[in-house]
Amino acid sequence: MEVPRRADLRLPVPAGIVGAGSAAALVAAAFVVPQLASDRWRLSLYAAAAPIFGSWLPHIGWGSGPAIGIAALVAAYGPGVAARLRWGWLPLLSWVVALAWAFALAMVDGWDRGFAGRLEEGGEYLPEVRGITDIPATLRGFSARILDFQPDSWTTHTSGHPPGAVLFFVLLDRIGLSGGGWAGVACLLIGCSAVAAILITVRALGAEDRARAAAPFLVLAPAALWIAVSADAVFAGVTAWAMAALALAATRLRPGLALLAGVLFGLGIFLNYGLVLMAIPAVAVLVAARNWRPLVPALIGAGVVVVAFAAAGFWWLTGYHLVVQRYYQGVASTRPITYWIWGNLAATVCATGLAVPAALPRAVSRVRAWDPTALVVTAALAAILAADLSGMSKAETERIWLPFDLWLLAATAFLPRRDARLWLTVQAAGTLALTHLLLTNW
């Protein structure tokens, strides 16, 4: 009998380990490189804890204990519960636990600094709410106030988004839910509801087993760090439900749901210009369902929103072109693209966790088999890469790309089931490390 040579005894390294290891190296480099660079170059990043927009500040808070407890419970029991629970309860339970996880993480920094206060600060939307007394006049004059260095220029975030973003908080104020606390609650509820929407989408496309496998990872998403304290969570929730409505329309042949999907997608692009890229995952849903009939009613629904805003005095394309100019009037003109083109991706890994790059090789390999979850995940990845290459997202992408990042988490459905608890532990450990070592701006 021939004795195996030493080279023959080598075992192949699993693609998941290679993916996670490469992502970990990318994150490490993104954190270390700024510390080794000159002070001038480091300051040009405008992110003291680059690639994350925040500052280094080791700390604990009263949310620390609950966050650790929730993480331990989900890692230990999440996969089993998700596999056995009656489907009708799974999206609801996932939403509730995701709410608890996100709120506990926010409370590590406290109520004022970690939750209510963040939406009141700096260039966010709430400072503008008090000055908006006439909504029709605001829409008519919105574009004229986008460019900087004018007496009445909008603050950074209001100017950088279509008017739907600030009007969301204006409407909250008008119904009596004013202030950072209520704004935070709204962001938390809507943002975490994306977890349920993603599960419903994946199941509607005929992959209930994938939805159940991904559920604990969606619940324990590192992105929860930014969901409770950022308006981008609202954007993620709205577009996630648009995807869910489209998937249900494509598989249950209900034109009304396709129309609703179009309206929600239309609202999405009037919340955030970059959400036009959600067209890529939306097309993936129709491809996965092998049904293009919902496209026409969806386009009609989106068109209704566009026409309504145009009739009110705001034309999307005009706003977008002015925003590009405003973008380069600020720190984007000095933030080096040579760092952020890959630093953005490191921030994305921080928001999705190492389980996602561990799962992506398996997910992408299933695209040719027409696996619906793989198609949607790959489309979300394509949208992120398009956003990165556009040069319009230099820094803060852990927040800005939430609408796409949450769909990447569906890739975890492709991890070996026997390893689910291990990867959930890795996810939780990374998230808890970030929230206790950094004081994020959002």
C-alpha positions, 0 to 999 in steps of 0.5 A: 500500500502506498504511503500518502505523501505529506502534501496529500495529508493537507486538508483544504481550508474551508471557504467560510474561514477564508472569508471571515479571516480576510474580513477580519484582516480588512477590519484590523487594517482599517483600524490600524492604518489611521493610527500609524499615519501622520496626524494630518492624514488621520484628521482628514478622515473626519472619523476619530475611530475610523472606519467607524464614525465615533471615538475610542472610549472604553465604557460600560452602562446599564444596558451592558448586562441585558445586552450580554444576557440577550446575546447569550440566550439567542446564541444558545437557544435561537437556532433551535427555537427558529427551527421549531417555532410555528411560522406565524410567530417567528417574524413577530418574535424575531422583531421583539427580540431584535427590539430588545437587543438594539435598545440594550445596546443603545442603553450601554451609552445611556438614555441621553447619549445613547438613545434620545440625545443622538437624534437631537444632535449636530446635523440630524433632522430634529433641529430643523423640525421646529423651524418647519411651520408650512409643509407645502412651502417647505417642499416648494423651497426645499431645493433652494436651501440644499447648497451650503454657505447660505443664511438658510442652508439646511443642516448636513443631514437634511440637505443630504437627503430628499425632503421625505426624511425630515418630513417624517420627523415633522409628521411625528412632531405634528401628532404629538410625538416630538423630541428625541425620545419619540424619534428614537422609538420610531427609528427603533420600531421601524428599523427592527421591523426589517428583520420580520420583513426579510424573513417574510420575503425569503419565505415567500420566495420558497425558502422557509428553511433559509429564513429560519436559519437566518432568523437568529442572525438577523435578530442579533445583527451588529447593525442594531448598534445604529438602528436605535439611533439613526434615521437610516433605520427608518429607511431600512424598514421602509424598503425592507417592507417594499421587498416583502410586498414585492415578493408576496406579489410575485408569488401570490399574484396579487397586483395590489401588493405590487402597487404597495411595493412600488409606493414604498420603494417610491417613498424610499427614494424620497427618504434617501437618494442612494436607495435607488440602488434598491432596484438591484435587490428588487429585480433579484426578487422578481428573478427569484420568483420567475415572475415579472408581472408585478413590475408594471404595478410596482412602477405605477406605485413608485410613479405616483409618489414621484408625481406627488412630490413633483406636484408639491414642488420638489423634483428628485433629479434637481435635488440629487444634482444639488446634493452632489455639489453640497457633498463636496462642499463639506468634509467629503472633499478632504476625506481620502477616497484611497482609504474610504474605498476599502474602509467603507467595506470594513465598516460594513463588516462591523455592521454585519459581523464576521458570520456574513463573509464566512457565509458569502462564498456559499451563498454566491456559489448558489446563485447559479443554482437559482437559489432565491436567498442567494440571488437576493443576498448577491444583489444586496452585495452588488448594491453596496459595491455600486454605492462604494464605487460611486464615491458618494459614501465616504465614511459613516457607511455602517449607518448609511448602508443599513438598508443593504446590510440587513439583507446581507445577513440573510447569507448566514442561512448558508452556514452549516447548521452545526456551526450556528451557535459558534457564529452567533457567539462570534457575532455577539462578541464583536458587537459587544466589543464595538459598543463597549470600546467605542462611543459611536456618533450614531 
